[in-house]
Amino acid sequence: MSMQSHLVELEKRHQALESEIHEALAHPAEDGLKIVELKRRKLLLKDQIARLRQDHSASVH
């Protein structure tokens, strides 16, 4: 898998988590721990995306 396609896949997963969080927050009865876990996973993906972009930028220069 190329780095660009990997980034695209990570961004899709990040957006899917964003949608899932938004949906969970719209339902007050939703489990708070589930929302915290979703946000944690989203942040991990965001960090991974940023790291890959930084590595890619460094290798281009």
C-alpha positions in Angstrom: 0.0 0.0 0.0 1.4 3.4 -1.0 1.8 6.1 1.7 -0.8 8.2 -0.1 -3.4 5.5 -0.1 -2.6 4.7 3.5 -3.2 8.4 4.4 -6.5 8.3 2.5 -7.6 5.2 4.4 -6.6 6.8 7.8 -8.5 10.0 6.9 -11.6 8.0 6.0 -11.4 6.1 9.4 -10.9 9.5 11.2 -14.0 10.9 9.5 -16.0 7.8 10.3 -15.1 8.1 14.0 -16.0 11.8 13.8 -19.4 10.8 12.5 -19.8 8.1 15.1 -18.9 10.6 17.9 -21.4 13.1 16.6 -24.1 10.5 16.5 -23.3 9.3 20.0 -23.4 12.8 21.4 -26.8 13.4 19.8 -28.2 10.6 22.1 -27.8 11.6 25.7 -28.4 8.0 26.9 -25.2 7.0 25.1 -22.5 5.5 27.2 -19.9 8.2 28.2 -17.1 5.6 28.2 -17.9 4.7 24.6 -17.6 8.4 23.6 -14.3 8.7 25.4 -13.0 5.6 23.7 -14.1 6.9 20.3 -12.4 10.3 20.9 -9.2 8.5 22.0 -9.2 6.4 18.8 -9.8 9.5 16.7 -6.9 11.3 18.4 -4.6 8.4 17.8 -5.6 8.4 14.1 -5.0 12.1 13.9 -1.5 11.7 15.4 -0.7 8.9 13.0 -1.8 11.0 10.0 0.3 13.9 11.2 3.3 11.7 11.7 3.0 10.1 8.2 2.6 13.6 6.6 5.7 14.8 8.5 7.7 11.8 7.4 6.6 12.2 3.8 7.4 15.9 3.9 10.9 15.2 5.3 11.6 12.5 2.7 10.6 14.8 -0.2 13.0 17.5 0.9 
